[in-house]
Amino acid sequence: MPDLDAPIWLLIAHGITLLFAIASIIATLLPLLREEAWWIRVFDFPRLQIVFVAMVTLGAGFVLGWHQLPGYWGLGLMAVLAVAIVYQFFRIIPYTPMVSKQVGDSTLKDAKRHMSLAVMNVLQYNKQAPKALRVLQEADPDLIIVVETDRWWQQQLRPLEETHPYICHEPLDNTYGMLFYSRLPLRDAQIKYLLDDDIPSLHTFVQLPDGQSWVRLYGLHPKPPAPQEAETSTRRDAELLIVGKEIDRNEEPTIVFGDMNDVAWSHTSELFRRVSGLMDPRVGRGLLPTFHAEYHLMRWPLDHVFVSAHFKVEDMERLPYVGSDHFPIYIKVSYEPHDKEEQEENQEQADAEDHQEATEKIQKGFEEEAEEEHKERQEKLKATS
């Protein structure tokens, strides 16, 4: 322990550093529990911020001389902090240019086999629609999915239908509305409610500009694990894995995109990629954090595009601020099935344990949804009695 006869400012410095050290270690350990409570799963998100705090704390401990304190408690705590930093780096590094790209760069010059997509969460109560519309029109992607959209937003974005006449909309006033615009022909476009009866998802096929190739598309926006939304991550995880299981049963070129309310490095996102066989274009390219747009020091990637091995990446970028708490994200991919086998070498492989875990999570999600519906019916009965 520090010398209690030391100046008060020094004791305060030791106390604050100790507090941050313990917080960094707990924030690193909690996600390892695989529990689904929101207050545990929320620590999946700020790994970069945890690394920063842990590194500053480790430096402060060194300056304060923890490594020289009797009893080795200070040295031990610094060692645990160092392990936490290394572990967090291990989780983050794949989403930096320090590793090889999981999805290769496009080498195809044939524009008829290219397709661009944009994902935008507008924040339903945001009224800067002209700014959002302008950003989308300037980016001019072939496919656009806009979430948190009600009928007001549908009306504000109606000019997109002039350039993107193929649509599949589900405007809602519960912050889970979804608008989808395409300049490319669609087939079997429909809105489904996979789990929650108020959370829509997009399911469709889109035809590439070559007029021959069809791509299966899924647009998702599950509930986040947050006290005002869902007390656990169970149904978010289940919705992602329902789609992952469906993709695993076919060999079609496939893209999943949307606001997943999950970070790319979480256990569930990694499980989804292994089960579905899809790959993350961010790996080897950079974080491209999309949330929170207004807080520079508290950002992480929540909006995603996952692609099958049929595709390579021509361009990927974060689009400008549109008044929302999310930045939009844009990607342009090329359809290169001739390199599919080479790309599959970069896939994360699922084993029997992964498939069993996915099945259990899906079952648990349906059980939780049924329990909530039962609770809502009971509350309605009480209110009318």
C-alpha positions in Angstrom: 0.0 0.0 0.0 1.2 3.6 -0.5 2.6 5.4 2.5 -0.3 6.9 4.3 1.9 9.7 5.6 2.4 10.9 2.0 0.9 14.2 0.9 -2.9 14.1 0.4 -2.6 14.9 -3.3 -0.4 11.8 -3.8 -2.9 9.6 -1.9 -5.7 10.9 -4.1 -3.7 10.2 -7.2 -3.1 6.6 -6.0 -6.8 6.2 -5.2 -8.0 7.5 -8.6 -5.5 5.3 -10.4 -6.5 2.3 -8.4 -10.2 3.0 -9.2 -9.5 3.2 -13.0 -7.3 0.1 -12.9 -10.1 -1.9 -11.3 -12.7 -0.5 -13.7 -10.5 -1.4 -16.7 -10.0 -5.0 -15.5 -13.7 -5.5 -14.7 -14.7 -4.0 -18.1 -12.4 -6.5 -19.8 -13.5 -9.5 -17.8 -17.3 -9.0 -17.8 -17.8 -9.8 -21.6 -16.0 -13.1 -21.1 -19.0 -14.3 -19.0 -21.2 -14.8 -22.1 -24.1 -13.6 -20.0 -26.8 -11.8 -22.0 -27.8 -9.1 -19.5 -27.5 -5.7 -21.1 -25.2 -4.3 -18.4 -22.7 -7.1 -19.2 -23.1 -7.0 -23.0 -22.6 -3.3 -23.2 -18.9 -3.8 -22.4 -18.5 -5.5 -25.8 -18.8 -2.1 -27.4 -16.1 0.3 -26.0 -13.0 -2.0 -26.3 -10.9 0.8 -27.9 -11.9 3.2 -25.1 -11.1 0.5 -22.4 -7.6 0.1 -24.0 -7.0 3.8 -23.8 -8.0 4.0 -20.1 -6.0 0.9 -19.2 -2.9 2.3 -20.9 -3.1 5.7 -19.2 -3.7 3.9 -15.9 -0.8 1.6 -16.4 1.4 4.6 -17.2 0.1 6.4 -14.1 0.9 3.4 -12.0 4.4 3.3 -13.2 4.9 7.1 -12.5 3.4 6.5 -9.0 5.9 3.7 -8.4 3.5 0.8 -8.0 6.2 -1.6 -9.3 8.4 -0.6 -6.3 5.7 -0.9 -3.6 6.3 -3.7 -0.9 4.2 -6.8 -1.2 4.2 -6.8 -5.0 0.5 -5.9 -5.1 1.3 -2.9 -7.2 3.4 -4.9 -9.6 0.8 -7.6 -9.8 -2.0 -5.1 -10.6 0.2 -3.5 -13.3 0.8 -7.0 -14.8 -3.0 -7.7 -14.9 -3.6 -4.3 -16.6 -0.9 -5.2 -19.2 -2.7 -8.5 -19.9 -6.0 -6.7 -20.2 -4.5 -4.3 -22.7 -2.9 -7.1 -24.8 -6.3 -9.0 -24.8 -8.2 -5.9 -25.9 -5.7 -5.2 -28.6 -6.1 -8.8 -29.8 -9.8 -8.3 -30.2 -9.4 -5.0 -32.0 -6.4 -5.5 -34.3 -8.4 -7.5 -37.0 -10.3 -4.3 -37.7 -7.2 -2.3 -38.5 -4.9 -2.2 -41.6 -2.3 -4.1 -39.5 -3.8 -7.5 -40.7 -4.5 -8.8 -44.2 -8.0 -8.1 -45.6 -10.6 -10.8 -45.1 -12.4 -9.7 -48.3 -10.0 -8.9 -51.1 -9.8 -5.8 -53.2 -11.7 -5.8 -56.5 -9.7 -6.6 -59.6 -12.8 -6.5 -61.9 -13.2 -3.7 -64.3 -16.6 -4.8 -65.6 -19.1 -2.2 -64.2 -22.0 -4.5 -64.9 -20.8 -6.7 -62.1 -20.4 -4.0 -59.5 -23.0 -2.9 -57.0 -22.9 -0.2 -54.3 -24.9 -0.1 -51.0 -25.5 2.4 -48.3 -26.8 1.9 -44.7 -28.2 4.9 -42.9 -29.8 5.1 -39.5 -31.4 8.5 -39.5 -32.6 8.7 -35.9 -36.3 8.9 -36.1 -36.6 12.2 -34.2 -33.9 13.9 -36.3 -35.5 16.5 -38.6 -32.5 17.2 -40.8 -34.0 15.2 -43.7 -32.6 17.5 -46.5 -29.1 16.8 -45.2 -29.7 13.0 -45.2 -31.2 13.1 -48.7 -28.3 15.2 -50.0 -25.7 12.7 -48.6 -27.5 9.8 -50.2 -27.9 11.5 -53.5 -24.3 12.5 -53.6 -23.1 9.0 -52.8 -25.6 7.6 -55.3 -25.5 3.9 -54.2 -27.4 1.3 -56.1 -29.1 0.1 -52.9 -30.1 2.1 -49.9 -31.5 0.9 -46.6 -32.7 3.6 -44.2 -33.7 2.6 -40.6 -35.5 4.3 -37.8 -37.9 5.7 -40.4 -41.6 6.6 -39.9 -44.0 8.0 -42.5 -42.6 11.5 -42.1 -39.2 10.2 -43.2 -40.8 8.2 -46.0 -42.3 11.4 -47.3 -39.0 13.4 -46.9 -37.0 10.7 -48.8 -39.6 10.3 -51.6 -37.3 11.9 -54.2 -35.1 8.8 -54.0 -37.9 6.8 -55.6 -37.4 8.7 -58.8 -33.8 7.3 -59.2 -34.4 4.1 -57.2 -37.9 2.9 -58.4 -37.7 -0.6 -56.8 -38.8 -0.3 -53.2 -39.8 -2.3 -50.2 -40.9 -0.1 -47.3 -42.1 -0.7 -43.7 -42.4 2.8 -42.0 -43.1 2.5 -38.3 -43.3 5.0 -35.4 -41.4 2.7 -32.9 -37.9 3.7 -34.1 -37.6 0.4 -36.1 -39.2 1.5 -39.4 -37.3 0.5 -42.5 -37.2 2.0 -46.0 -35.4 0.2 -48.9 -34.6 1.7 -52.3 -33.0 0.1 -55.3 -32.2 1.2 -58.8 -31.7 -2.5 -59.7 -34.6 -4.9 -60.2 -35.8 -6.9 -57.1 -37.3 -10.4 -56.9 -39.4 -11.7 -54.0 -39.0 -8.5 -52.0 -40.7 -8.8 -48.6 -40.7 -7.6 -45.0 -40.6 -10.3 -42.4 -40.8 -10.3 -38.6 -38.4 -13.0 -37.6 -38.8 -12.8 -33.9 -40.2 -9.6 -32.4 -43.6 -8.7 -33.7 -42.5 -5.0 -34.0 -39.0 -5.5 -35.5 -39.0 -5.8 -39.3 -36.3 -7.2 -41.6 -35.8 -7.0 -45.3 -35.5 -10.2 -47.5 -35.1 -9.9 -51.2 -33.1 -10.8 -54.3 -31.5 -8.1 -56.4 -30.3 -8.4 -60.0 -26.8 -7.1 -60.8 -26.4 -4.6 -63.7 -25.3 -7.5 -66.0 -29.0 -8.6 -66.1 -28.2 -12.2 -65.3 -26.8 -12.6 -61.7 -29.0 -12.4 -58.7 -27.9 -11.7 -55.1 -29.7 -12.5 -51.9 -30.1 -9.6 -49.6 -31.0 -9.3 -45.9 -31.6 -5.9 -44.2 -31.6 -6.1 -40.4 -32.0 -3.7 -37.4 -32.5 -5.8 -34.2 -33.0 -4.3 -30.8 -29.9 -3.3 -28.8 -29.2 -4.6 -25.3 -30.1 -1.5 -23.4 -32.5 -0.8 -20.5 -34.9 1.3 -22.5 -35.0 -1.3 -25.4 -34.2 -4.9 -24.2 -32.9 -6.1 -20.9 -30.8 -8.7 -22.6 -29.1 -9.3 -25.9 -31.0 -12.6 -26.4 -33.4 -11.5 -29.1 -30.8 -9.4 -31.0 -28.5 -12.4 -31.0 -31.3 -14.8 -32.1 -32.4 -12.6 -35.0 -28.8 -12.4 -36.4 -28.4 -16.2 -36.0 -31.7 -17.0 -37.6 -30.4 -15.3 -40.7 -27.0 -16.9 -40.3 -28.5 -20.4 -40.2 -30.6 -19.7 -43.2 -27.6 -18.5 -45.2 -25.7 -21.6 -44.1 -28.2 -23.7 -46.0 -27.6 -22.2 -49.4 -24.7 -21.3 -51.7 -26.1 -18.2 -53.2 -24.2 -14.9 -53.4 -25.4 -13.1 -50.3 -25.1 -9.8 -48.5 -26.4 -8.9 -45.1 -26.5 -5.2 -44.2 -28.0 -2.8 -41.7 -27.7 -1.4 -38.2 -26.9 -4.6 -36.2 -26.7 -2.9 -32.8 -23.6 -5.0 -32.2 -19.9 -4.4 -32.8 -17.9 -6.5 -35.2 -15.7 -8.0 -32.5 -18.4 -9.3 -30.2 -18.8 -13.0 -29.7 -22.2 -13.0 -31.3 -20.9 -11.2 -34.5 -18.1 -13.7 -34.8 -20.5 -16.6 -34.2 -22.8 -15.2 -36.9 -19.9 -15.0 -39.4 -18.8 -18.5 -38.6 -22.3 -20.0 -38.9 -23.3 -18.0 -42.0 -19.9 -18.3 -43.8 -20.1 -14.5 -44.5 -17.1 -12.2 -44.2 -16.5 -8.7 -42.8 -15.0 -6.2 -45.3 -13.8 -4.1 -42.3 -11.2 -6.8 -41.4 -7.9 -5.4 -42.6 -9.4 -2.1 -43.7 -10.2 -0.2 -40.5 -12.9 0.4 -37.8 -15.0 2.9 -39.7 -16.9 3.6 -36.5 -20.5 4.7 -37.2 -21.9 5.4 -33.6 -22.0 7.8 -31.8 -21.7 10.5 -34.4 -21.7 13.4 -31.9 -19.1 12.0 -29.4 -15.6 11.7 -30.9 -14.2 9.7 -27.9 -17.1 7.3 -27.7 -17.5 5.6 -31.1 -17.6 2.1 -32.4 -18.9 0.2 -35.5 -22.6 -0.6 -35.2 -23.6 -0.5 -38.9 -22.4 -3.4 -41.0 -22.2 -5.1 -44.3 -21.3 -8.8 -44.5 -20.7 -10.5 -47.8 -20.2 -14.0 -49.1 -17.0 -15.2 -50.8 -18.5 -14.3 -54.2 -17.6 -10.6 -53.6 -14.6 -8.3 -53.4 -14.5 -4.7 -52.3 -14.0 -1.8 -54.7 -14.6 1.0 -52.1 -15.8 1.3 -48.5 -16.2 4.5 -46.5 -18.1 6.3 -43.9 -20.4 9.0 -45.2 -20.8 12.5 -43.8 -22.9 13.5 -40.7 -26.6 13.7 -41.3 -27.9 14.9 -38.0 -28.3 11.4 -36.6 -26.4 9.6 -33.8 -25.1 7.3 -36.6 -22.9 8.0 -39.6 -24.0 6.3 -42.8 -21.7 3.7 -44.3 -21.1 3.0 -48.0 -19.6 0.1 -49.8 -19.1 -0.8 -53.4 -18.5 -4.5 -54.2 -17.8 -6.5 -57.3 -19.2 -9.9 -58.1 -16.2 -12.2 -58.7 -17.3 -15.8 -58.3 -14.2 -17.0 -60.1 -12.2 -16.1 -57.0 -14.7 -17.7 -54.6 -12.5 -20.6 -53.6 -9.6 -18.4 -52.9 -11.8 -16.1 -50.8 -13.2 -19.0 -48.8 -9.7 -19.5 -47.4 -10.3 -16.4 -45.3 -13.7 -17.5 -43.9 -14.1 -18.2 -40.2 -15.2 -21.8 -39.9 -18.0 -23.0 -37.7 -17.7 -26.3 -35.7 -20.5 -28.5 -34.2 -20.3 -26.5 -31.0 -20.9 -23.2 -32.8 -24.0 -24.6 -34.6 -25.3 -26.0 -31.2 -24.8 -22.6 -29.6 -26.6 -20.8 -32.4 -29.5 -23.2 -32.2 -29.7 -22.7 -28.4 -29.6 -18.9 -28.7 -32.4 -18.9 -31.3 -34.6 -21.1 -29.1 -33.9 -18.9 -26.1 -34.8 -15.8 -28.2 -38.2 -17.3 -29.1 -38.8 -18.3 -25.5 -38.0 -14.7 -24.3 -40.3 -13.2 -27.0 -43.1 -15.6 -26.0 -42.6 -14.6 -22.3 -42.7 -10.9 -23.1 -45.9 -11.3 -25.2 -47.5 -13.2 -22.4 -46.6 -10.5 -20.0 -48.0 -7.8 -22.3 -51.3 -9.7 -22.6 -51.5 -9.9 -18.8 -50.9 -6.2 -18.4 -53.6 -5.4 -21.0 -56.1 -7.7 -19.1 -55.3 -5.9 -15.8 -55.7 -2.5 -17.5 -59.2 -3.4 -18.9 -60.5 -5.2 -15.7 
